[in-house]
């Protein structure tokens, strides 16, 4: 077991593992420490010098990112002397930086901007005509735009491509104040995690072509969720906004730090999957090929469940644990079969040895916990003996209409699909990011999601529909 030691920061007594980095403890304790080059996933580099602190017994300030914690150490992150040192370092960073904060897409999320406002540098001592300039708006691939003038040479992006993806597309070109970041000739940024360089860039040098100039970040609201792109269940921030006279809309996904699941990053495919949220939404219930209102569709659904004996529920592995539990309870009360068969959601070409998994669903592990059979044998036998099939967000019948021949079909989907056209009753439901629930990832980690979407006309959740039907059953309506 690691030895725990005591030390002091700004007069506060703390404990830490002996030899651990001082900056990690400061960040974990939410103690403000300016820094550019250090990132907890990338380790120390020591090139920006912004994380200077005073340590009793040391002749000069030390960088927190390369200082191991020692027993009895006394650290100060505040004070006139150390703040002056940081101001001088920041002034060097600002010498060649362009004055384009009002038009920079990183405004509101820029660490250089934040530190500048803290420092109070309201007058420059440098003639702006003498600034070193570099290229602007350089498309380096993978939805990433580079503005070389804004770079503070923290080299986070270079280290990410070298140490995390091990693809090495980025490097520092030339020397001294003429240095800049660029891709190597003929080697654009093309790895499947490339857009993470946008998140780790502390300034506006690397921005997302997908998000650029769509929204100012201070207008956005955020809630935490998990990505439903695969069974890894990467934690994400969902940035959305409800503009006047418009419905709530998602504008981007960003990775949320969870060291036990995805660390600090996520894949580009999952990041860009937010675009599918509003595309091709299924919004109006259908009854016998004609549009109808939701209440009429649910009433007819209840009637079909009450008059048919051989019923099969076919569930998606993207449903929440609570939805699966409610459907299982309903199936038990109806003496119905329930299957999670969905082999079409596996893609071996998608998987890698980092975060991407071949199972492209978010909650298949809940099938096992709830003892919901997902085998082909059980699905085939149950389907053959069923008269009524209730399909809940499962795409197994896409392009396989013949499987549903001579059967009544009820389906619930959040997005339009061919299965809806096969259905006698089709009911629109809330999408993945419009509902709350629990999900179990491929490593058995349970994660609770609480949606923060604010729709003018929210879709019914599967849980609400099933609970209404259960209530009718309990009242003796069946």
C-alpha positions as CSV (number, residue, x, y, z in Angstrom):
1,X,0.0,0.0,0.0
2,X,1.3,3.5,-0.9
3,X,2.6,5.6,1.9
4,X,0.4,8.6,2.8
5,X,2.1,11.8,3.9
6,X,0.9,15.2,5.1
7,X,1.8,18.6,3.6
8,X,0.3,22.1,3.6
9,X,-1.1,24.2,0.7
10,X,-2.1,27.8,1.4
11,X,-2.3,27.0,5.1
12,X,-4.5,23.9,4.6
13,X,-3.3,20.6,5.9
14,X,-3.6,17.8,3.3
15,X,-2.7,14.2,2.7
16,X,-1.4,12.7,-0.5
17,X,0.5,9.6,-1.7
18,X,4.3,10.1,-1.2
19,X,6.0,11.0,-4.5
20,X,2.8,11.9,-6.4
21,X,2.8,15.1,-8.4
22,X,1.8,18.3,-6.7
23,X,-0.3,19.5,-9.6
24,X,-2.4,16.4,-9.6
25,X,-3.3,17.0,-5.9
26,X,-4.1,20.7,-6.6
27,X,-6.3,19.8,-9.5
28,X,-8.1,17.0,-7.6
29,X,-8.8,19.4,-4.7
30,X,-10.0,22.1,-7.2
31,X,-7.2,24.5,-6.1
32,X,-6.7,27.0,-8.9
33,X,-3.3,26.5,-10.5
34,X,-2.8,28.1,-14.0
35,X,-1.3,25.6,-16.5
36,X,-1.2,25.0,-20.3
37,X,1.1,22.1,-21.0
38,X,0.1,19.7,-18.2
39,X,-2.8,17.3,-18.7
40,X,-3.5,14.4,-16.3
41,X,-3.8,11.9,-19.2
42,X,-0.6,13.1,-20.9
43,X,1.6,13.6,-17.9
44,X,4.2,16.3,-17.3
45,X,6.1,18.2,-20.0
46,X,7.2,21.3,-18.1
47,X,7.4,23.7,-21.1
48,X,4.8,26.4,-20.3
49,X,6.0,27.2,-16.7
50,X,2.6,28.6,-15.8
51,X,2.1,26.3,-12.8
52,X,4.8,28.0,-10.7
53,X,4.3,27.7,-6.9
54,X,6.3,28.7,-3.9
55,X,7.8,26.0,-1.7
56,X,9.3,26.8,1.7
57,X,13.0,26.1,1.7
58,X,13.4,26.5,-2.1
59,X,15.4,29.4,-3.4
60,X,13.1,30.0,-6.4
61,X,9.6,29.1,-7.5
62,X,9.0,25.5,-8.8
63,X,6.7,24.1,-11.4
64,X,3.9,22.0,-9.8
65,X,3.8,19.6,-12.7
66,X,7.3,18.3,-12.0
67,X,7.3,18.5,-8.2
68,X,6.8,15.3,-6.2
69,X,5.0,15.8,-2.9
70,X,7.2,15.3,0.2
71,X,6.3,14.9,3.8
72,X,5.9,18.3,5.6
73,X,6.1,20.3,2.4
74,X,4.7,23.8,2.7
75,X,3.3,25.1,-0.6
76,X,1.8,28.5,-1.6
77,X,-0.1,29.0,-4.8
78,X,-1.1,32.5,-4.0
79,X,0.8,35.6,-3.0
80,X,2.3,38.7,-4.6
81,X,5.6,37.2,-5.5
82,X,4.4,34.0,-7.2
83,X,1.6,35.8,-9.0
84,X,4.1,38.3,-10.4
85,X,6.2,35.3,-11.8
86,X,3.1,34.0,-13.5
87,X,2.2,37.4,-14.9
88,X,5.7,37.7,-16.5
89,X,5.3,34.2,-18.0
90,X,1.9,35.0,-19.3
91,X,3.1,38.2,-20.9
92,X,5.6,36.2,-22.9
93,X,2.8,34.0,-24.1
94,X,0.8,37.1,-25.2
95,X,3.5,38.8,-27.2
96,X,2.7,37.1,-30.5
97,X,-0.8,36.1,-29.8
98,X,-3.4,37.6,-32.1
99,X,-6.0,40.0,-30.7
100,X,-9.0,38.2,-32.1
101,X,-10.9,37.0,-29.0
102,X,-14.2,38.4,-30.3
103,X,-14.1,36.3,-33.4
104,X,-12.3,33.2,-31.9
105,X,-14.6,30.2,-31.6
106,X,-12.8,29.2,-28.4
107,X,-13.9,32.4,-26.6
108,X,-15.5,31.4,-23.3
109,X,-13.5,28.2,-23.0
110,X,-10.0,29.6,-23.5
111,X,-7.5,29.2,-20.6
112,X,-5.3,32.0,-22.1
113,X,-8.3,34.3,-22.1
114,X,-9.2,33.3,-18.5
115,X,-5.6,33.8,-17.2
116,X,-5.4,37.1,-19.1
117,X,-8.5,38.4,-17.4
118,X,-7.2,37.3,-14.0
119,X,-3.9,39.0,-14.6
120,X,-5.3,42.4,-15.6
121,X,-3.1,42.9,-18.7
122,X,-5.1,45.7,-20.1
123,X,-2.2,47.5,-21.8
124,X,0.4,45.9,-24.1
125,X,4.1,46.9,-23.9
126,X,4.6,45.3,-27.4
127,X,4.1,47.0,-30.8
128,X,1.5,44.7,-32.5
129,X,3.1,45.4,-35.9
130,X,6.1,43.4,-34.8
131,X,4.3,40.2,-34.0
132,X,5.3,36.9,-35.5
133,X,2.5,35.6,-37.6
134,X,1.6,32.1,-38.9
135,X,-1.1,30.5,-41.0
136,X,-4.7,30.7,-40.1
137,X,-7.7,28.3,-40.8
138,X,-5.5,25.3,-41.8
139,X,-7.6,22.2,-42.4
140,X,-5.5,19.4,-40.9
141,X,-8.1,16.6,-41.3
142,X,-10.6,14.7,-39.1
143,X,-12.9,17.7,-38.6
144,X,-10.1,19.7,-37.0
145,X,-9.1,23.3,-38.0
146,X,-5.7,24.7,-37.0
147,X,-4.9,28.4,-36.3
148,X,-1.2,28.4,-35.8
149,X,-1.1,32.0,-34.6
150,X,-3.2,31.1,-31.5
151,X,-1.0,28.2,-30.4
152,X,0.8,28.5,-27.1
153,X,3.0,25.5,-27.9
154,X,1.8,23.5,-24.9
155,X,2.3,20.4,-27.2
156,X,-0.7,18.6,-25.7
157,X,-1.9,17.7,-29.2
158,X,1.5,16.4,-30.2
159,X,1.8,14.2,-27.1
160,X,-1.8,12.9,-27.6
161,X,-1.0,11.7,-31.1
162,X,2.4,10.3,-30.0
163,X,1.4,8.7,-26.7
164,X,-2.3,7.9,-26.8
165,X,-3.2,7.1,-30.4
166,X,0.5,6.4,-31.3
167,X,-0.1,7.8,-34.8
168,X,2.2,10.8,-34.6
169,X,0.6,13.1,-37.1
170,X,1.5,16.4,-35.3
171,X,4.8,18.0,-34.5
172,X,6.5,21.3,-33.6
173,X,8.1,22.9,-36.7
174,X,11.1,25.3,-36.6
175,X,12.5,26.9,-33.4
176,X,12.2,29.8,-30.9
177,X,9.4,32.3,-31.4
178,X,8.9,31.1,-34.9
179,X,7.8,27.6,-33.8
180,X,4.4,26.3,-34.7
181,X,2.3,23.1,-34.7
182,X,1.6,21.4,-38.0
183,X,1.0,18.0,-39.5
184,X,3.8,16.2,-41.3
185,X,3.8,16.4,-45.1
186,X,1.3,14.0,-46.6
187,X,0.1,12.8,-43.3
188,X,-3.2,14.5,-42.3
189,X,-4.8,14.0,-38.9
190,X,-6.7,10.8,-39.5
191,X,-6.9,8.6,-36.4
192,X,-10.3,7.6,-35.0
193,X,-9.8,9.7,-31.8
194,X,-8.4,12.8,-33.6
195,X,-11.0,15.3,-32.4
196,X,-9.9,14.9,-28.8
197,X,-7.1,17.4,-29.7
198,X,-9.8,20.0,-29.8
199,X,-10.8,19.3,-26.2
200,X,-7.3,19.2,-24.8
201,X,-6.1,22.4,-26.6
202,X,-6.3,25.0,-23.9
203,X,-6.6,27.9,-26.4
204,X,-8.3,28.5,-29.8
205,X,-5.5,26.9,-31.9
206,X,-7.4,23.7,-32.6
207,X,-11.2,23.9,-33.1
208,X,-13.9,21.6,-34.4
209,X,-15.0,22.2,-38.0
210,X,-18.3,20.6,-37.0
211,X,-19.0,23.0,-34.2
212,X,-17.2,26.2,-35.3
213,X,-19.4,29.3,-35.2
214,X,-22.6,27.4,-34.5
215,X,-23.1,28.6,-31.0
216,X,-21.4,30.8,-28.4
217,X,-20.6,28.4,-25.5
218,X,-22.0,30.8,-22.8
219,X,-25.5,30.2,-24.4
220,X,-25.3,26.5,-24.0
221,X,-26.6,24.4,-21.2
222,X,-25.0,21.0,-20.3
223,X,-26.1,17.7,-18.8
224,X,-24.0,14.6,-18.3
225,X,-24.9,11.4,-20.1
226,X,-23.2,8.3,-21.6
227,X,-22.5,7.7,-25.3
228,X,-24.8,5.0,-26.8
229,X,-22.4,4.3,-29.7
230,X,-21.0,1.1,-28.1
231,X,-21.0,-1.0,-25.0
232,X,-18.0,1.0,-23.5
233,X,-20.5,3.6,-22.3
234,X,-18.1,6.6,-22.5
235,X,-19.1,9.4,-20.2
236,X,-20.0,12.6,-22.1
237,X,-21.1,16.2,-21.6
238,X,-24.2,17.0,-23.8
239,X,-24.2,20.7,-24.8
240,X,-27.6,21.9,-25.9
241,X,-29.7,25.0,-26.2
242,X,-33.3,25.9,-26.5
243,X,-33.5,29.0,-28.6
244,X,-36.5,31.2,-28.7
245,X,-39.3,29.8,-30.9
246,X,-37.3,26.6,-31.4
247,X,-37.1,23.2,-29.8
248,X,-34.2,22.1,-27.6
249,X,-31.3,21.1,-29.7
250,X,-28.0,19.3,-29.1
251,X,-25.0,21.0,-30.6
252,X,-22.1,18.8,-29.5
253,X,-20.9,15.9,-27.3
254,X,-17.7,16.3,-25.3
255,X,-15.9,13.6,-23.3
256,X,-16.4,13.7,-19.5
257,X,-13.6,12.5,-17.3
258,X,-14.3,9.0,-15.8
259,X,-11.1,7.2,-15.0
260,X,-12.8,3.9,-14.6
261,X,-14.6,4.0,-17.9
262,X,-13.2,6.2,-20.7
263,X,-10.5,8.2,-18.9
264,X,-10.5,11.7,-20.6
265,X,-11.4,10.8,-24.2
266,X,-13.9,9.4,-26.6
267,X,-13.9,8.3,-30.2
268,X,-14.8,10.6,-33.1
269,X,-17.7,8.5,-34.2
270,X,-19.4,8.7,-30.8
271,X,-18.6,12.4,-30.6
272,X,-20.4,13.1,-33.9
273,X,-23.3,10.8,-33.2
274,X,-25.2,13.8,-31.8
275,X,-26.2,14.7,-35.3
276,X,-28.4,11.6,-35.5
277,X,-30.5,12.8,-32.5
278,X,-32.7,15.2,-34.5
279,X,-32.4,13.5,-37.9
280,X,-35.4,11.5,-39.2
281,X,-37.3,11.6,-35.9
282,X,-40.5,9.6,-35.6
283,X,-43.0,12.0,-34.1
284,X,-46.6,11.0,-34.9
285,X,-48.2,7.7,-34.0
286,X,-49.5,5.4,-36.7
287,X,-52.5,3.1,-36.6
288,X,-53.2,0.8,-39.6
289,X,-51.0,3.0,-41.9
290,X,-52.8,6.2,-40.9
291,X,-51.6,8.9,-38.5
292,X,-53.4,9.1,-35.2
293,X,-52.9,10.8,-31.8
294,X,-50.9,9.2,-29.1
295,X,-53.7,8.4,-26.8
296,X,-55.6,6.5,-29.5
297,X,-52.5,4.5,-30.3
298,X,-51.9,3.6,-26.7
299,X,-55.6,2.6,-26.2
300,X,-55.4,0.4,-29.2
301,X,-52.1,-1.1,-27.9
302,X,-53.8,-1.9,-24.6
303,X,-56.7,-3.6,-26.5
304,X,-54.3,-5.7,-28.6
305,X,-52.5,-6.9,-25.5
306,X,-55.7,-7.8,-23.8
307,X,-57.1,-9.8,-26.7
308,X,-54.0,-11.7,-27.9
309,X,-52.5,-14.6,-26.0
310,X,-49.3,-15.5,-27.8
311,X,-47.2,-12.3,-27.4
312,X,-43.5,-11.7,-28.0
313,X,-41.7,-8.6,-26.8
314,X,-38.4,-7.9,-28.7
315,X,-36.2,-5.4,-26.9
316,X,-33.3,-3.2,-27.9
317,X,-30.0,-3.4,-26.0
318,X,-30.1,0.4,-25.9
319,X,-33.1,0.5,-23.5
320,X,-32.3,1.5,-19.9
321,X,-32.3,-1.0,-17.1
322,X,-35.5,0.4,-15.8
323,X,-37.3,0.1,-19.1
324,X,-36.2,-3.5,-19.5
325,X,-37.4,-4.2,-15.9
326,X,-40.8,-2.7,-16.6
327,X,-41.2,-4.5,-19.9
328,X,-40.2,-7.8,-18.2
329,X,-42.8,-7.3,-15.5
330,X,-45.5,-6.6,-18.1
331,X,-44.5,-9.6,-20.1
332,X,-44.8,-11.8,-16.9
333,X,-48.3,-10.4,-16.1
334,X,-49.3,-11.2,-19.7
335,X,-47.6,-14.6,-19.8
336,X,-45.7,-13.3,-22.8
337,X,-42.2,-14.1,-24.2
338,X,-39.4,-11.6,-24.1
339,X,-36.3,-11.6,-26.3
340,X,-33.2,-9.3,-26.6
341,X,-32.0,-10.9,-29.9
342,X,-30.0,-8.3,-31.8
343,X,-26.9,-9.7,-33.6
344,X,-27.1,-7.0,-36.2
345,X,-25.7,-4.5,-33.6
346,X,-22.3,-6.1,-33.6
347,X,-19.5,-4.7,-35.8
348,X,-16.1,-6.3,-35.5
349,X,-14.6,-3.7,-37.9
350,X,-15.6,-0.9,-35.5
351,X,-13.7,-2.3,-32.5
352,X,-10.1,-1.5,-31.4
353,X,-8.0,-2.1,-28.4
354,X,-8.7,1.3,-26.8
355,X,-12.3,2.5,-26.3
356,X,-14.3,1.2,-29.2
357,X,-16.2,-2.1,-28.8
358,X,-17.7,-4.4,-31.3
359,X,-21.1,-4.3,-29.5
360,X,-22.6,-1.1,-30.7
361,X,-25.3,-0.9,-28.0
362,X,-25.2,0.8,-24.6
363,X,-26.8,-1.7,-22.3
364,X,-26.6,-5.3,-23.4
365,X,-25.1,-6.3,-20.0
366,X,-28.6,-5.5,-18.5
367,X,-30.0,-8.4,-20.5
368,X,-27.8,-10.8,-18.5
369,X,-28.6,-9.2,-15.2
370,X,-32.4,-9.3,-15.8
371,X,-32.1,-12.8,-17.4
372,X,-33.6,-11.7,-20.7
373,X,-32.8,-14.3,-23.3
374,X,-31.0,-13.0,-26.4
375,X,-30.3,-16.3,-28.2
376,X,-31.3,-17.0,-31.7
377,X,-32.9,-20.3,-30.7
378,X,-35.3,-18.7,-28.2
379,X,-36.1,-15.8,-30.6
380,X,-36.9,-18.2,-33.4
381,X,-39.1,-20.5,-31.3
382,X,-40.9,-17.6,-29.6
383,X,-41.5,-15.8,-33.0
384,X,-42.9,-18.9,-34.6
385,X,-45.5,-19.4,-31.9
386,X,-46.5,-15.7,-31.5
387,X,-49.5,-13.9,-32.9
388,X,-48.5,-10.5,-31.7
389,X,-45.0,-9.1,-31.8
390,X,-44.2,-5.9,-29.8
391,X,-40.9,-4.4,-31.1
392,X,-39.3,-1.8,-28.8
393,X,-36.4,0.1,-30.6
394,X,-35.0,-3.2,-31.9
395,X,-33.9,-3.1,-35.6
396,X,-33.7,-6.9,-36.2
397,X,-36.7,-6.8,-38.5
398,X,-35.3,-4.1,-40.8
399,X,-35.4,-5.5,-44.4
400,X,-36.9,-8.7,-43.0
401,X,-40.6,-8.2,-43.3
402,X,-41.2,-11.9,-44.1
403,X,-40.4,-12.7,-40.5
404,X,-43.5,-10.9,-39.4
405,X,-45.9,-12.5,-41.9
406,X,-49.4,-13.3,-40.6
407,X,-48.6,-11.5,-37.3
408,X,-49.9,-8.4,-35.7
409,X,-47.0,-5.9,-35.1
410,X,-46.7,-3.1,-32.6
411,X,-43.6,-1.1,-32.6
412,X,-42.1,1.7,-30.5
413,X,-39.3,3.8,-32.0
414,X,-37.7,7.2,-31.6
415,X,-36.5,7.5,-35.2
416,X,-38.1,6.5,-38.5
417,X,-37.2,3.0,-39.8
418,X,-38.6,0.4,-42.1
419,X,-40.1,-1.6,-39.2
420,X,-42.6,1.1,-38.6
421,X,-44.0,0.5,-42.1
422,X,-44.6,-3.1,-41.2
423,X,-46.5,-2.2,-38.0
424,X,-50.2,-2.2,-37.3
425,X,-49.5,0.2,-34.5
426,X,-46.4,2.4,-34.2
427,X,-45.8,4.7,-31.3
428,X,-43.1,7.4,-31.1
429,X,-41.0,7.3,-27.9
430,X,-38.3,9.5,-26.3
431,X,-34.8,9.1,-27.7
432,X,-31.7,7.9,-25.8
433,X,-30.7,11.5,-24.7
434,X,-34.3,12.6,-23.8
435,X,-34.8,10.0,-21.0
436,X,-33.2,9.1,-17.7
437,X,-32.1,5.6,-16.7
438,X,-29.4,3.2,-15.6
439,X,-27.0,1.5,-18.0
440,X,-24.4,-1.2,-17.5
441,X,-21.3,-1.1,-19.7
442,X,-19.2,-4.0,-21.0
443,X,-17.1,-3.9,-17.8
444,X,-20.1,-4.3,-15.6
445,X,-20.1,-0.7,-14.4
446,X,-23.5,0.7,-13.6
447,X,-24.0,4.4,-14.7
448,X,-27.1,6.5,-13.9
449,X,-28.1,9.1,-16.5
450,X,-30.4,12.0,-15.8
451,X,-31.5,13.8,-19.0
452,X,-31.5,17.6,-19.1
453,X,-33.4,18.1,-22.4
454,X,-36.2,20.6,-22.4
455,X,-38.6,19.8,-25.3
456,X,-41.8,21.8,-25.9
457,X,-43.6,18.5,-26.7
458,X,-41.6,15.7,-25.1
459,X,-42.1,12.2,-26.4
460,X,-43.5,9.6,-24.0
461,X,-40.8,7.3,-22.6
462,X,-41.2,3.5,-22.8
463,X,-41.4,3.4,-19.0
464,X,-44.4,5.8,-18.9
465,X,-46.2,3.8,-21.6
466,X,-45.5,0.4,-19.9
467,X,-46.4,1.8,-16.4
468,X,-49.8,3.1,-17.7
469,X,-50.6,-0.4,-19.1
470,X,-49.5,-2.0,-15.9
471,X,-51.8,0.3,-14.0
472,X,-54.7,-0.8,-16.2
473,X,-53.8,-4.4,-15.5
474,X,-53.7,-3.9,-11.7
475,X,-57.1,-2.2,-11.9
476,X,-58.5,-5.3,-13.6
477,X,-58.9,-3.9,-17.0
478,X,-57.4,-7.0,-18.5
